Amino acid sequence: MDRFIPLACPWPPPSDPPVIRLICHSGRCWRLPLAALQQLLHQHSFWAQERTRADLRRMLRGSQAVVSLWEGKQLLGFGRASSDGVYRAVLWDVVVADSHQGLGHGRALVEALLKHPALARVERVYLMTTHQRGFYEQLGFQAAHQQQLMVFRPNESSTAGSTKDWTEQSNSPNKALDPLD
């Protein structure tokens, strides 16, 4: 009969590892604790520093897929996506607390988003990244050299007025709501 005899016995004995929970939120994801989300984004992303809780609530309501990663009551990671459910989806705001990066949590968030019913059947999933290209390439994403990222900023654009003009005209009781008129 073989017996296992440890060569060294660690003392104190190691405690149980913390339980990390990945949650795929339903249509009521706006119940996600906004203070925790705001703190995670503020501390661990450069692009979401100034988001208000009201804007975060609106953002969550407009997202078709939302996932979060928790250790106890501490929010460690977050990601969301928007999609038409058929052709295109875009991943947004994938963030993991710095202290938990490199442990597979980002991969778990992205994979959960990609498997979400709102994205599971789309032809293409897009994302934008500034510093994490290598991470996303490990997950199968490829740089889209044939495409050009373009940005429209309504508050800075000289053509923003044309959208406002159409909106004002279409709200007139005598004008049809067809933008092709």
OpenMM code with the backbone's topology and positions (N, CA, C; nanometers):
from openmm import Vec3, app, unit

residues = "MET ASP ARG PHE ILE PRO LEU ALA CYS PRO TRP PRO PRO PRO SER ASP PRO PRO VAL ILE ARG LEU ILE CYS HIS SER GLY ARG CYS TRP ARG LEU PRO LEU ALA ALA LEU GLN GLN LEU LEU HIS GLN HIS SER PHE TRP ALA GLN GLU ARG THR ARG ALA ASP LEU ARG ARG MET LEU ARG GLY SER GLN ALA VAL VAL SER LEU TRP GLU GLY LYS GLN LEU LEU GLY PHE GLY ARG ALA SER SER ASP GLY VAL TYR ARG ALA VAL LEU TRP ASP VAL VAL VAL ALA ASP SER HIS GLN GLY LEU GLY HIS GLY ARG ALA LEU VAL GLU ALA LEU LEU LYS HIS PRO ALA LEU ALA ARG VAL GLU ARG VAL TYR LEU MET THR THR HIS GLN ARG GLY PHE TYR GLU GLN LEU GLY PHE GLN ALA ALA HIS GLN GLN GLN LEU MET VAL PHE ARG PRO ASN GLU SER SER THR ALA GLY SER THR LYS ASP TRP THR GLU GLN SER ASN SER PRO ASN LYS ALA LEU ASP PRO LEU ASP".split()
positions = [
    Vec3(0.0834, -0.1160, 0.0000),
    Vec3(0.0000, 0.0000, 0.0000),
    Vec3(0.0891, 0.1240, 0.0000),
    Vec3(0.0622, 0.2139, -0.0973),
    Vec3(0.1387, 0.3372, -0.1055),
    Vec3(0.0801, 0.4394, -0.0096),
    Vec3(0.1691, 0.5147, 0.0490),
    Vec3(0.1236, 0.6238, 0.1361),
    Vec3(0.1900, 0.7523, 0.0909),
    Vec3(0.1141, 0.8579, 0.1031),
    Vec3(0.1685, 0.9891, 0.0694),
    Vec3(0.2275, 1.0499, 0.1951),
    Vec3(0.3528, 1.0835, 0.1882),
    Vec3(0.4181, 1.1478, 0.3019),
    Vec3(0.4693, 1.2825, 0.2525),
    Vec3(0.4118, 1.3884, 0.3034),
    Vec3(0.4558, 1.5199, 0.2574),
    Vec3(0.5998, 1.5474, 0.2998),
    Vec3(0.6735, 1.6098, 0.2086),
    Vec3(0.8116, 1.6449, 0.2398),
    Vec3(0.8183, 1.7667, 0.3307),
    Vec3(0.7268, 1.8539, 0.3126),
    Vec3(0.7218, 1.9713, 0.3982),
    Vec3(0.5756, 2.0006, 0.4263),
    Vec3(0.5483, 2.0368, 0.5451),
    Vec3(0.4102, 2.0656, 0.5822),
    Vec3(0.3985, 2.2158, 0.6042),
    Vec3(0.3274, 2.2866, 0.5149),
    Vec3(0.3182, 2.4328, 0.5312),
    Vec3(0.2396, 2.4681, 0.6574),
    Vec3(0.2865, 2.5662, 0.7287),
    Vec3(0.2144, 2.6137, 0.8463),
    Vec3(0.2158, 2.7637, 0.8479),
    Vec3(0.1085, 2.8294, 0.8654),
    Vec3(-0.0236, 2.7695, 0.8847),
    Vec3(-0.0737, 2.7081, 0.7542),
    Vec3(-0.1663, 2.6133, 0.7644),
    Vec3(-0.2179, 2.5510, 0.6422),
    Vec3(-0.2839, 2.6550, 0.5530),
    Vec3(-0.2743, 2.6375, 0.4205),
    Vec3(-0.3351, 2.7365, 0.3304),
    Vec3(-0.4870, 2.7400, 0.3488),
    Vec3(-0.5404, 2.8596, 0.3424),
    Vec3(-0.6855, 2.8737, 0.3532),
    Vec3(-0.7487, 2.8417, 0.2184),
    Vec3(-0.8783, 2.8185, 0.2209),
    Vec3(-0.9493, 2.7928, 0.0960),
    Vec3(-0.9374, 2.9141, 0.0054),
    Vec3(-0.9185, 2.8913, -0.1256),
    Vec3(-0.9097, 3.0055, -0.2173),
    Vec3(-1.0433, 3.0778, -0.2213),
    Vec3(-1.0393, 3.2083, -0.2441),
    Vec3(-1.1649, 3.2832, -0.2509),
    Vec3(-1.2502, 3.2362, -0.3690),
    Vec3(-1.3792, 3.2448, -0.3522),
    Vec3(-1.4724, 3.2049, -0.4574),
    Vec3(-1.4951, 3.3238, -0.5498),
    Vec3(-1.4678, 3.3035, -0.6771),
    Vec3(-1.4903, 3.4051, -0.7791),
    Vec3(-1.6156, 3.3639, -0.8555),
    Vec3(-1.7133, 3.4547, -0.8639),
    Vec3(-1.8380, 3.4250, -0.9337),
    Vec3(-1.8481, 3.5115, -1.0586),
    Vec3(-1.8795, 3.4478, -1.1716),
    Vec3(-1.9072, 3.5181, -1.2964),
    Vec3(-2.0583, 3.5206, -1.3130),
    Vec3(-2.1146, 3.6385, -1.3283),
    Vec3(-2.2595, 3.6527, -1.3407),
    Vec3(-2.2930, 3.7084, -1.4787),
    Vec3(-2.3781, 3.6361, -1.5518),
    Vec3(-2.4332, 3.6859, -1.6774),
    Vec3(-2.5688, 3.7447, -1.6434),
    Vec3(-2.5801, 3.8730, -1.6553),
    Vec3(-2.6999, 3.9432, -1.6102),
    Vec3(-2.8138, 3.9298, -1.7096),
    Vec3(-2.9326, 3.9269, -1.6568),
    Vec3(-3.0525, 3.9207, -1.7397),
    Vec3(-3.0913, 4.0616, -1.7813),
    Vec3(-3.2108, 4.0767, -1.8317),
    Vec3(-3.2592, 4.2072, -1.8747),
    Vec3(-3.2683, 4.3088, -1.7626),
    Vec3(-3.2556, 4.2639, -1.6387),
    Vec3(-3.2602, 4.3564, -1.5249),
    Vec3(-3.1196, 4.3886, -1.4742),
    Vec3(-3.0230, 4.3953, -1.5657),
    Vec3(-2.8848, 4.4206, -1.5258),
    Vec3(-2.8678, 4.5594, -1.4669),
    Vec3(-2.9650, 4.6465, -1.4853),
    Vec3(-2.9532, 4.7789, -1.4274),
    Vec3(-2.9573, 4.7730, -1.2754),
    Vec3(-2.9850, 4.6544, -1.2201),
    Vec3(-2.9789, 4.6383, -1.0747),
    Vec3(-2.8363, 4.6148, -1.0266),
    Vec3(-2.7431, 4.6032, -1.1158),
    Vec3(-2.6023, 4.5921, -1.0803),
    Vec3(-2.5675, 4.7116, -0.9915),
    Vec3(-2.4986, 4.6902, -0.8798),
    Vec3(-2.4661, 4.8028, -0.7901),
    Vec3(-2.3845, 4.9101, -0.8623),
    Vec3(-2.4472, 5.0228, -0.8867),
    Vec3(-2.3831, 5.1277, -0.9659),
    Vec3(-2.2618, 5.1873, -0.8970),
    Vec3(-2.2636, 5.1956, -0.7642),
    Vec3(-2.1473, 5.2502, -0.6930),
    Vec3(-2.0258, 5.1610, -0.7144),
    Vec3(-2.0440, 5.0298, -0.7093),
    Vec3(-1.9328, 4.9363, -0.7306),
    Vec3(-1.8828, 4.9449, -0.8745),
    Vec3(-1.9752, 4.9532, -0.9710),
    Vec3(-1.9360, 4.9643, -1.1119),
    Vec3(-1.8625, 5.0944, -1.1374),
    Vec3(-1.9122, 5.2032, -1.0833),
    Vec3(-1.8479, 5.3327, -1.1007),
    Vec3(-1.7061, 5.3303, -1.0432),
    Vec3(-1.6886, 5.2697, -0.9275),
    Vec3(-1.5573, 5.2623, -0.8645),
    Vec3(-1.4616, 5.1761, -0.9474),
    Vec3(-1.5083, 5.0605, -0.9954),
    Vec3(-1.4235, 4.9741, -1.0784),
    Vec3(-1.3775, 5.0479, -1.2035),
    Vec3(-1.4715, 5.1119, -1.2731),
    Vec3(-1.4357, 5.1834, -1.3959),
    Vec3(-1.3429, 5.3006, -1.3669),
    Vec3(-1.3688, 5.3723, -1.2581),
    Vec3(-1.2862, 5.4882, -1.2244),
    Vec3(-1.1430, 5.4462, -1.1898),
    Vec3(-1.1282, 5.3357, -1.1172),
    Vec3(-0.9961, 5.2959, -1.0703),
    Vec3(-0.9167, 5.2141, -1.1715),
    Vec3(-0.9851, 5.1485, -1.2667),
    Vec3(-0.9143, 5.0524, -1.3506),
    Vec3(-0.9339, 5.0735, -1.5008),
    Vec3(-0.9809, 5.1888, -1.5408),
    Vec3(-0.9906, 5.2209, -1.6836),
    Vec3(-0.9599, 5.3689, -1.7015),
    Vec3(-0.9015, 5.4015, -1.8137),
    Vec3(-0.8732, 5.5426, -1.8408),
    Vec3(-0.9862, 5.6074, -1.9194),
    Vec3(-1.0690, 5.5287, -1.9852),
    Vec3(-1.1718, 5.5818, -2.0734),
    Vec3(-1.3042, 5.6083, -2.0031),
    Vec3(-1.3199, 5.5618, -1.8809),
    Vec3(-1.4503, 5.5727, -1.8145),
    Vec3(-1.4394, 5.6425, -1.6797),
    Vec3(-1.3473, 5.7341, -1.6678),
    Vec3(-1.3199, 5.8014, -1.5410),
    Vec3(-1.4350, 5.8877, -1.4904),
    Vec3(-1.5063, 5.9498, -1.5784),
    Vec3(-1.6045, 6.0509, -1.5375),
    Vec3(-1.7495, 6.0079, -1.5538),
    Vec3(-1.7754, 5.8808, -1.5642),
    Vec3(-1.9131, 5.8345, -1.5847),
    Vec3(-1.9952, 5.8492, -1.4569),
    Vec3(-2.1119, 5.9060, -1.4713),
    Vec3(-2.2007, 5.9242, -1.3572),
    Vec3(-2.2860, 5.7991, -1.3382),
    Vec3(-2.3439, 5.7853, -1.2219),
    Vec3(-2.4309, 5.6703, -1.1955),
    Vec3(-2.5543, 5.6739, -1.2847),
    Vec3(-2.6065, 5.7913, -1.3098),
    Vec3(-2.7237, 5.8026, -1.3979),
    Vec3(-2.6881, 5.7546, -1.5391),
    Vec3(-2.5713, 5.7941, -1.5875),
    Vec3(-2.5281, 5.7496, -1.7204),
    Vec3(-2.4985, 5.5998, -1.7222),
    Vec3(-2.4424, 5.5480, -1.6137),
    Vec3(-2.4171, 5.4036, -1.6064),
    Vec3(-2.5487, 5.3256, -1.6106),
    Vec3(-2.6499, 5.3737, -1.5408),
    Vec3(-2.7806, 5.3079, -1.5438),
    Vec3(-2.8362, 5.3057, -1.6858),
    Vec3(-2.8278, 5.4166, -1.7535),
    Vec3(-2.8765, 5.4252, -1.8917),
    Vec3(-2.7954, 5.3340, -1.9842),
    Vec3(-2.6628, 5.3306, -1.9631),
    Vec3(-2.5740, 5.2456, -2.0413),
    Vec3(-2.6129, 5.0987, -2.0247),
    Vec3(-2.6369, 5.0557, -1.9016),
    Vec3(-2.6740, 4.9166, -1.8754),
    Vec3(-2.8066, 4.8819, -1.9415),
    Vec3(-2.9008, 4.9722, -1.9357),
    Vec3(-3.0314, 4.9464, -1.9971),
    Vec3(-3.0214, 4.9327, -2.1481),
    Vec3(-2.9223, 4.9967, -2.2085),
    Vec3(-2.9052, 4.9900, -2.3533),
    Vec3(-2.8129, 4.8791, -2.4000),
    Vec3(-2.7625, 4.7981, -2.3082),
    Vec3(-2.6708, 4.6895, -2.3425),
    Vec3(-2.7473, 4.5582, -2.3511),
    Vec3(-2.7194, 4.4812, -2.4550),
    Vec3(-2.7884, 4.3537, -2.4717),
    Vec3(-2.7230, 4.2415, -2.3916),
    Vec3(-2.5961, 4.2526, -2.3598),
    Vec3(-2.5253, 4.1511, -2.2818),
    Vec3(-2.4398, 4.2219, -2.1774),
    Vec3(-2.4487, 4.1755, -2.0540),
    Vec3(-2.3707, 4.2329, -1.9438),
    Vec3(-2.3213, 4.1178, -1.8568),
    Vec3(-2.1918, 4.1192, -1.8251),
    Vec3(-2.1341, 4.0196, -1.7350),
    Vec3(-2.0526, 4.0914, -1.6282),
    Vec3(-2.0469, 4.0312, -1.5111),
    Vec3(-1.9659, 4.0876, -1.4030),
    Vec3(-1.8980, 3.9746, -1.3275),
    Vec3(-1.7891, 4.0075, -1.2625),
    Vec3(-1.7073, 3.9115, -1.1910),
    Vec3(-1.6920, 3.9596, -1.0473),
    Vec3(-1.7238, 3.8711, -0.9518),
    Vec3(-1.7291, 3.9092, -0.8112),
    Vec3(-1.6455, 3.8165, -0.7250),
    Vec3(-1.5852, 3.8742, -0.6227),
    Vec3(-1.5257, 3.7989, -0.5133),
    Vec3(-1.5958, 3.8488, -0.3876),
    Vec3(-1.6864, 3.7668, -0.3369),
    Vec3(-1.7706, 3.8133, -0.2266),
    Vec3(-1.8553, 3.9290, -0.2752),
    Vec3(-1.8450, 4.0418, -0.2064),
    Vec3(-1.9218, 4.1606, -0.2454),
    Vec3(-1.8383, 4.2610, -0.3234),
    Vec3(-1.7172, 4.2204, -0.3633),
    Vec3(-1.6281, 4.3104, -0.4376),
    Vec3(-1.6372, 4.2817, -0.5869),
    Vec3(-1.6678, 4.3840, -0.6643),
    Vec3(-1.6718, 4.3746, -0.8099),
    Vec3(-1.5288, 4.3764, -0.8627),
    Vec3(-1.4894, 4.2677, -0.9303),
    Vec3(-1.3534, 4.2548, -0.9829),
    Vec3(-1.3443, 4.2786, -1.1327),
    Vec3(-1.4553, 4.2552, -1.2043),
    Vec3(-1.4514, 4.2677, -1.3485),
    Vec3(-1.5888, 4.2945, -1.4055),
    Vec3(-1.5891, 4.3465, -1.5282),
    Vec3(-1.7135, 4.3867, -1.5921),
    Vec3(-1.6920, 4.3880, -1.7427),
    Vec3(-1.7961, 4.3599, -1.8165),
    Vec3(-1.7952, 4.3745, -1.9612),
    Vec3(-1.9384, 4.3807, -2.0114),
    Vec3(-1.9563, 4.4410, -2.1267),
    Vec3(-2.0900, 4.4506, -2.1840),
    Vec3(-2.0795, 4.4498, -2.3353),
    Vec3(-2.1941, 4.4312, -2.4013),
    Vec3(-2.1965, 4.4306, -2.5471),
    Vec3(-2.3294, 4.4840, -2.5958),
    Vec3(-2.3258, 4.5387, -2.7148),
    Vec3(-2.4483, 4.5768, -2.7854),
    Vec3(-2.4497, 4.4988, -2.9160),
    Vec3(-2.5707, 4.4679, -2.9637),
    Vec3(-2.5805, 4.3828, -3.0821),
    Vec3(-2.7173, 4.3955, -3.1463),
    Vec3(-2.7206, 4.3687, -3.2778),
    Vec3(-2.8498, 4.3562, -3.3456),
    Vec3(-2.8969, 4.2115, -3.3429),
    Vec3(-2.8142, 4.1225, -3.2881),
    Vec3(-2.8505, 3.9829, -3.2727),
    Vec3(-2.8344, 3.8973, -3.3966),
    Vec3(-2.7988, 3.9581, -3.5100),
    Vec3(-2.7877, 3.8843, -3.6353),
    Vec3(-2.6522, 3.9090, -3.7024),
    Vec3(-2.6206, 4.0338, -3.7282),
    Vec3(-2.5028, 4.0664, -3.8087),
    Vec3(-2.3831, 4.1154, -3.7287),
    Vec3(-2.4063, 4.2092, -3.6390),
    Vec3(-2.2943, 4.2732, -3.5713),
    Vec3(-2.3180, 4.2838, -3.4208),
    Vec3(-2.2057, 4.2812, -3.3492),
    Vec3(-2.2040, 4.3075, -3.2055),
    Vec3(-2.0746, 4.3810, -3.1748),
    Vec3(-2.0763, 4.4555, -3.0672),
    Vec3(-1.9579, 4.5294, -3.0240),
    Vec3(-1.9393, 4.5058, -2.8744),
    Vec3(-1.8176, 4.4681, -2.8358),
    Vec3(-1.7841, 4.4564, -2.6945),
    Vec3(-1.7425, 4.5936, -2.6434),
    Vec3(-1.7859, 4.6237, -2.5226),
    Vec3(-1.7575, 4.7536, -2.4609),
    Vec3(-1.7113, 4.7339, -2.3163),
    Vec3(-1.6268, 4.8207, -2.2708),
    Vec3(-1.5961, 4.8362, -2.1286),
    Vec3(-1.5531, 4.7067, -2.0603),
    Vec3(-1.4725, 4.6259, -2.1255),
    Vec3(-1.4194, 4.5064, -2.0594),
    Vec3(-1.3058, 4.5523, -1.9677),
    Vec3(-1.3241, 4.5297, -1.8389),
    Vec3(-1.2246, 4.5762, -1.7417),
    Vec3(-1.2155, 4.4756, -1.6270),
    Vec3(-1.0915, 4.4517, -1.5827),
    Vec3(-1.0637, 4.3665, -1.4673),
    Vec3(-0.9750, 4.4467, -1.3732),
    Vec3(-1.0038, 4.4396, -1.2442),
    Vec3(-0.9217, 4.5097, -1.1450),
    Vec3(-0.7754, 4.4697, -1.1627),
    Vec3(-0.6869, 4.5665, -1.1518),
    Vec3(-0.5444, 4.5427, -1.1744),
    Vec3(-0.4920, 4.4249, -1.0934),
    Vec3(-0.5349, 4.4122, -0.9691),
    Vec3(-0.4853, 4.3064, -0.8806),
    Vec3(-0.5290, 4.1673, -0.9246),
    Vec3(-0.6248, 4.1580, -1.0165),
    Vec3(-0.6747, 4.0278, -1.0612),
    Vec3(-0.6482, 4.0023, -1.2093),
    Vec3(-0.5653, 4.0842, -1.2709),
    Vec3(-0.5302, 4.0610, -1.4104),
    Vec3(-0.4275, 3.9493, -1.4201),
    Vec3(-0.4285, 3.8800, -1.5326),
    Vec3(-0.3348, 3.7711, -1.5540),
    Vec3(-0.3792, 3.6393, -1.4914),
    Vec3(-0.5014, 3.6338, -1.4423),
    Vec3(-0.5525, 3.5124, -1.3767),
    Vec3(-0.6621, 3.4440, -1.4578),
    Vec3(-0.6866, 3.4922, -1.5796),
    Vec3(-0.7899, 3.4324, -1.6638),
    Vec3(-0.9265, 3.4962, -1.6500),
    Vec3(-0.9374, 3.5992, -1.5667),
    Vec3(-1.0678, 3.6621, -1.5450),
    Vec3(-1.1152, 3.7408, -1.6674),
    Vec3(-1.0242, 3.8097, -1.7342),
    Vec3(-1.0613, 3.8819, -1.8556),
    Vec3(-1.1094, 3.7867, -1.9632),
    Vec3(-1.0403, 3.6766, -1.9785),
    Vec3(-1.0808, 3.5734, -2.0742),
    Vec3(-1.2213, 3.5227, -2.0404),
    Vec3(-1.2467, 3.4979, -1.9127),
    Vec3(-1.3789, 3.4481, -1.8711),
    Vec3(-1.4881, 3.5494, -1.9054),
    Vec3(-1.4611, 3.6773, -1.8830),
    Vec3(-1.5591, 3.7814, -1.9155),
    Vec3(-1.5889, 3.7841, -2.0654),
    Vec3(-1.4832, 3.7862, -2.1463),
    Vec3(-1.5014, 3.7944, -2.2918),
    Vec3(-1.5712, 3.6696, -2.3446),
    Vec3(-1.5302, 3.5526, -2.2982),
    Vec3(-1.5941, 3.4294, -2.3444),
    Vec3(-1.7415, 3.4241, -2.3047),
    Vec3(-1.7743, 3.4724, -2.1848),
    Vec3(-1.9147, 3.4766, -2.1432),
    Vec3(-1.9951, 3.5710, -2.2317),
    Vec3(-1.9361, 3.6842, -2.2681),
    Vec3(-2.0057, 3.7767, -2.3585),
    Vec3(-2.0272, 3.7123, -2.4948),
    Vec3(-1.9252, 3.6465, -2.5479),
    Vec3(-1.9359, 3.5861, -2.6806),
    Vec3(-2.0379, 3.4725, -2.6844),
    Vec3(-2.0585, 3.4040, -2.5718),
    Vec3(-2.1556, 3.2944, -2.5643),
    Vec3(-2.2963, 3.3431, -2.5277),
    Vec3(-2.3082, 3.4679, -2.4917),
    Vec3(-2.4382, 3.5227, -2.4521),
    Vec3(-2.5369, 3.5093, -2.5686),
    Vec3(-2.6634, 3.4756, -2.5421),
    Vec3(-2.7613, 3.4591, -2.6498),
    Vec3(-2.7736, 3.5800, -2.7431),
    Vec3(-2.7490, 3.6995, -2.6930),
    Vec3(-2.7598, 3.8196, -2.7775),
    Vec3(-2.6477, 3.8284, -2.8802),
    Vec3(-2.5382, 3.7541, -2.8585),
    Vec3(-2.4234, 3.7591, -2.9491),
    Vec3(-2.3929, 3.6253, -3.0151),
    Vec3(-2.4488, 3.5202, -2.9653),
    Vec3(-2.4079, 3.3846, -3.0039),
    Vec3(-2.4212, 3.3561, -3.1527),
    Vec3(-2.5091, 3.4272, -3.2232),
    Vec3(-2.5327, 3.3961, -3.3646),
    Vec3(-2.4948, 3.5091, -3.4601),
    Vec3(-2.4253, 3.6103, -3.4138),
    Vec3(-2.3894, 3.7210, -3.5025),
    Vec3(-2.2737, 3.6820, -3.5941),
    Vec3(-2.2653, 3.7497, -3.7081),
    Vec3(-2.1582, 3.7229, -3.8040),
    Vec3(-2.0230, 3.7744, -3.7564),
    Vec3(-2.0223, 3.8925, -3.6933),
    Vec3(-1.8970, 3.9552, -3.6519),
    Vec3(-1.9137, 4.0252, -3.5180),
    Vec3(-1.8074, 4.0173, -3.4390),
    Vec3(-1.8022, 4.0892, -3.3118),
    Vec3(-1.6829, 4.1844, -3.3187),
    Vec3(-1.7091, 4.3096, -3.2951),
    Vec3(-1.6064, 4.4129, -3.2989),
    Vec3(-1.5705, 4.4564, -3.1568),
    Vec3(-1.4538, 4.5168, -3.1445),
    Vec3(-1.4165, 4.5849, -3.0219),
    Vec3(-1.3092, 4.6859, -3.0562),
    Vec3(-1.2902, 4.7786, -2.9667),
    Vec3(-1.1833, 4.8774, -2.9804),
    Vec3(-1.0947, 4.8662, -2.8580),
    Vec3(-0.9646, 4.8661, -2.8788),
    Vec3(-0.8715, 4.8593, -2.7668),
    Vec3(-0.7538, 4.9507, -2.7942),
    Vec3(-0.7020, 5.0066, -2.6883),
    Vec3(-0.5854, 5.0933, -2.6996),
    Vec3(-0.4578, 5.0193, -2.6614),
    Vec3(-0.4640, 4.9424, -2.5537),
    Vec3(-0.3428, 4.8804, -2.5000),
    Vec3(-0.3484, 4.7275, -2.4887),
    Vec3(-0.4590, 4.6641, -2.5227),
    Vec3(-0.4749, 4.5211, -2.4968),
    Vec3(-0.4879, 4.4365, -2.6236),
    Vec3(-0.4286, 4.4817, -2.7321),
    Vec3(-0.4398, 4.4090, -2.8584),
    Vec3(-0.3934, 4.2638, -2.8452),
    Vec3(-0.2808, 4.2403, -2.7806),
    Vec3(-0.2275, 4.1058, -2.7647),
    Vec3(-0.3226, 4.0145, -2.6879),
    Vec3(-0.3867, 4.0674, -2.5854),
    Vec3(-0.4837, 3.9898, -2.5083),
    Vec3(-0.5984, 3.9433, -2.5982),
    Vec3(-0.6540, 4.0345, -2.6763),
    Vec3(-0.7675, 3.9990, -2.7621),
    Vec3(-0.7254, 3.9064, -2.8763),
    Vec3(-0.6037, 3.9206, -2.9252),
    Vec3(-0.5555, 3.8284, -3.0285),
    Vec3(-0.5474, 3.6857, -2.9740),
    Vec3(-0.5117, 3.6693, -2.8476),
    Vec3(-0.5093, 3.5358, -2.7859),
    Vec3(-0.6483, 3.4729, -2.7823),
    Vec3(-0.7517, 3.5559, -2.7856),
    Vec3(-0.8896, 3.5071, -2.7822),
    Vec3(-0.9484, 3.4895, -2.9218),
    Vec3(-0.8679, 3.5144, -3.0261),
    Vec3(-0.9137, 3.4926, -3.1629),
    Vec3(-0.9516, 3.6180, -3.2393),
    Vec3(-0.9441, 3.7332, -3.1768),
    Vec3(-0.9725, 3.8583, -3.2479),
    Vec3(-0.8552, 3.8924, -3.3385),
    Vec3(-0.8839, 3.9588, -3.4498),
    Vec3(-0.7817, 3.9985, -3.5446),
    Vec3(-0.7960, 4.1473, -3.5740),
    Vec3(-0.6829, 4.2106, -3.5997),
    Vec3(-0.6865, 4.3513, -3.6410),
    Vec3(-0.7575, 4.3588, -3.7756),
    Vec3(-0.8433, 4.4580, -3.7914),
    Vec3(-0.9184, 4.4753, -3.9156),
    Vec3(-0.8515, 4.5858, -3.9974),
    Vec3(-0.7441, 4.5487, -4.0671),
    Vec3(-0.6664, 4.6471, -4.1420),
    Vec3(-0.7455, 4.7073, -4.2580),
    Vec3(-0.8414, 4.6330, -4.3101),
    Vec3(-0.9199, 4.6825, -4.4225),
    Vec3(-1.0278, 4.7821, -4.3786),
    Vec3(-1.0445, 4.7989, -4.2470),
    Vec3(-1.1457, 4.8916, -4.1979),
    Vec3(-1.0792, 5.0074, -4.1259),
    Vec3(-1.1476, 5.1188, -4.1243),
    Vec3(-1.0970, 5.2386, -4.0603),
    Vec3(-1.1935, 5.2804, -3.9500),
    Vec3(-1.1433, 5.2960, -3.8295),
    Vec3(-1.2246, 5.3451, -3.7191),
    Vec3(-1.2554, 5.4922, -3.7429),
    Vec3(-1.3816, 5.5258, -3.7332),
    Vec3(-1.4230, 5.6646, -3.7489),
    Vec3(-1.5086, 5.7022, -3.6292),
    Vec3(-1.4993, 5.8268, -3.5876),
    Vec3(-1.5697, 5.8734, -3.4684),
    Vec3(-1.6489, 5.9977, -3.5036),
    Vec3(-1.7716, 6.0032, -3.4575),
    Vec3(-1.8554, 6.1226, -3.4705),
    Vec3(-1.8842, 6.1740, -3.3310),
    Vec3(-1.8503, 6.2980, -3.3049),
    Vec3(-1.8754, 6.3600, -3.1751),
    Vec3(-1.9766, 6.4718, -3.1952),
    Vec3(-2.1026, 6.4474, -3.1607),
    Vec3(-2.2093, 6.5444, -3.1883),
    Vec3(-2.1826, 6.6835, -3.1319),
    Vec3(-2.1198, 6.6929, -3.0170),
    Vec3(-2.0967, 6.8242, -2.9563),
    Vec3(-1.9830, 6.9005, -3.0215),
    Vec3(-1.9032, 6.8332, -3.1044),
    Vec3(-1.7886, 6.8971, -3.1678),
    Vec3(-1.8049, 6.9123, -3.3183),
    Vec3(-1.9038, 6.8456, -3.3756),
    Vec3(-1.9165, 6.8413, -3.5207),
    Vec3(-1.9976, 6.9585, -3.5737),
    Vec3(-1.9539, 7.0099, -3.6877),
    Vec3(-2.0278, 7.1188, -3.7518),
    Vec3(-2.1548, 7.0670, -3.8181),
    Vec3(-2.1658, 6.9351, -3.8401),
    Vec3(-2.2857, 6.8798, -3.9025),
    Vec3(-2.3891, 6.8363, -3.7996),
    Vec3(-2.3602, 6.8536, -3.6707),
    Vec3(-2.4550, 6.8108, -3.5668),
    Vec3(-2.5873, 6.8832, -3.5813),
    Vec3(-2.5851, 7.0041, -3.6300),
    Vec3(-2.7082, 7.0803, -3.6460),
    Vec3(-2.8038, 7.0170, -3.7449),
    Vec3(-2.7508, 6.9479, -3.8463),
    Vec3(-2.8392, 6.8873, -3.9452),
    Vec3(-2.9270, 6.7807, -3.8818),
    Vec3(-2.8749, 6.7057, -3.7844),
    Vec3(-2.9560, 6.6067, -3.7142),
    Vec3(-3.0634, 6.6763, -3.6327),
    Vec3(-3.0272, 6.7834, -3.5666),
    Vec3(-3.1228, 6.8575, -3.4861),
    Vec3(-3.2324, 6.9155, -3.5750),
    Vec3(-3.1939, 6.9710, -3.6908),
    Vec3(-3.2924, 7.0283, -3.7814),
    Vec3(-3.3933, 6.9233, -3.8264),
    Vec3(-3.3477, 6.8043, -3.8624),
    Vec3(-3.4383, 6.6982, -3.9056),
    Vec3(-3.5320, 6.6594, -3.7923),
    Vec3(-3.4759, 6.6480, -3.6691),
    Vec3(-3.5582, 6.6108, -3.5539),
    Vec3(-3.6677, 6.7142, -3.5313),
    Vec3(-3.6327, 6.8424, -3.5384),
    Vec3(-3.7323, 6.9470, -3.5174),
    Vec3(-3.8388, 6.9429, -3.6265),
    Vec3(-3.7978, 6.9215, -3.7514),
    Vec3(-3.8934, 6.9152, -3.8614),
    Vec3(-3.9849, 6.7943, -3.8482),
    Vec3(-3.9277, 6.6784, -3.8113),
    Vec3(-4.0076, 6.5568, -3.8063),
    Vec3(-4.1051, 6.5579, -3.6906),
    Vec3(-4.0804, 6.6408, -3.5893),
    Vec3(-4.1727, 6.6501, -3.4781),
    Vec3(-4.2872, 6.7462, -3.5064),
    Vec3(-4.2803, 6.8130, -3.6167),
    Vec3(-4.3876, 6.9037, -3.6565),
    Vec3(-4.5114, 6.8218, -3.6914),
    Vec3(-4.6307, 6.8631, -3.6475),
    Vec3(-4.7516, 6.7847, -3.6753),
    Vec3(-4.7844, 6.7750, -3.8249),
    Vec3(-4.7308, 6.8653, -3.9064),
    Vec3(-4.7599, 6.8654, -4.0489),
    Vec3(-4.6546, 6.7909, -4.1310),
    Vec3(-4.5534, 6.7354, -4.0666),
    Vec3(-4.4429, 6.6719, -4.1377),
    Vec3(-4.4406, 6.5232, -4.1067),
    Vec3(-4.4257, 6.4394, -4.2081),
    Vec3(-4.4150, 6.2946, -4.1894),
    Vec3(-4.2840, 6.2623, -4.1180),
    Vec3(-4.2778, 6.1480, -4.0526),
    Vec3(-4.1595, 6.1073, -3.9774),
    Vec3(-4.0630, 6.0239, -4.0610),
    Vec3(-4.0670, 6.0363, -4.1894),
    Vec3(-3.9790, 5.9594, -4.2768),
    Vec3(-3.8520, 6.0385, -4.3028),
    Vec3(-3.7344, 5.9889, -4.2586),
    Vec3(-3.6097, 6.0636, -4.2774),
    Vec3(-3.5676, 6.0707, -4.4241),
    Vec3(-3.6303, 5.9953, -4.5111),
    Vec3(-3.5931, 5.9971, -4.6513),
    Vec3(-3.6705, 6.1016, -4.7317),
    Vec3(-3.7605, 6.1733, -4.6682),
    Vec3(-3.8362, 6.2793, -4.7385),
    Vec3(-3.7431, 6.3887, -4.7858),
] * unit.nanometer
topology = app.Topology()
chain = topology.addChain("A")
for resn in residues:
    res = topology.addResidue(resn, chain)
    for name in ("N", "CA", "C"):
        topology.addAtom(name, app.Element.getBySymbol(name[0]), res)
